[in-house]
Amino acid sequence: MRQVLVVSKPLDPPWTDGSKNLARDLVQNARRTRFQVFGALGHANVAASVPMGGGAYAPRVLDNARVLLHLLRPGLPRLHHFFFAPNPRTHAVASALYAVRRNFRVVHSVVSAPSGSPRYFADAHVAVSRWTAERLQRAGARDVRVIPPGLPDHTPLATGDRAGLGLSTGARLVLFAGDLTEGGGAEAVANAVLRTPDSVLVLACRPKGAGFAAREARLMARLGSRAVSLGTVGDMPRLLASVDVVALPATDLHGKVDLPLVLLEAMQQGRPVVVAGGGPLEELAGDGVAVVEPTPDALAAALVAPPRGDGRARVARDYSAVAMADAYERLYDELG
């Protein structure tokens, strides 16, 4: 059986990070590969079909050249698969190291758009969207592929649980599960909710980035009783089944998976989705997903008359974890 070393954040709960979720689902659904999972310095797990836990993640550990040197020690699998955001300094170190040790083959899954000017070092680069794939090609990355993100198969919940979640039972619930950063889409959704009197904004946002608490406080003060903040949500399917529409009109997805997994999960639960045009989110357009201009009027209209169609069938067909793992294993076959 093929051996592959996966380099990612540790594959441990909580499952609130899209990049490590994709790595986990690859490890769990590949059928012809045995993985070693290397997360942080001193955190190395071996997994056949399920990831094993333990250890803690140091957020900047992949900036440390010692980790990359550790990855080149004798006895490791010759195929390495990275899941982390492009970083110019780390890429420069990795490029030099792998140039010396040419017996290794390297795959890099770039799950969000790169920033800065990294030196792409892998033998093959995988984007989850055509939008980012084009940018990688223009930046000089070798052998760029597109493998869409995949979800494990889950049966949609028959009903939600508004009462159990403390949500209004009579309002139109609009879920925003993104980042409260400029361009993240929260302000645009808030403006649209204020134009639709029977709507309530539900925020499911994990604390992220400097100034998060202040941004959340300003947003909640502005909306008053028209909003509720749930913070980090442990049972997203239960929440998704409880809302009427999911809106993520982000114009800047920096630090997020290009095709955010929460939107695929919403489609899997049969929830209509509204996103902004002009970036990778456009690739979700189709049954169950509307792409609109991120203006208050356009978004408000989409909330009142959300897109029709069956997103569940699209997820099963186009965004399956099994299909994603199969595509990666075909790539491994090519690299040898």
Secondary structure as UniProt FT lines:
FT   STRAND          2..7
FT   HELIX           18..29
FT   STRAND          33..38
FT   TURN            41..42
FT   STRAND          44..47
FT   TURN            59..60
FT   HELIX           61..63
FT   HELIX           65..71
FT   TURN            74..75
FT   STRAND          79..83
FT   HELIX           88..100
FT   TURN            102..103
FT   STRAND          105..110
FT   STRAND          124..127
FT   HELIX           130..138
FT   TURN            139..140
FT   STRAND          144..146
FT   HELIX           162..165
FT   STRAND          172..176
FT   TURN            182..183
FT   HELIX           186..194
FT   TURN            197..198
FT   STRAND          199..203
FT   TURN            210..211
FT   HELIX           212..223
FT   HELIX           224..226
FT   STRAND          227..229
FT   HELIX           236..240
FT   TURN            241..242
FT   STRAND          245..248
FT   TURN            254..255
FT   HELIX           261..268
FT   TURN            269..270
FT   STRAND          273..276
FT   HELIX           280..284
FT   TURN            287..288
FT   STRAND          289..292
FT   HELIX           296..304
FT   HELIX           311..318
FT   HELIX           321..335
//
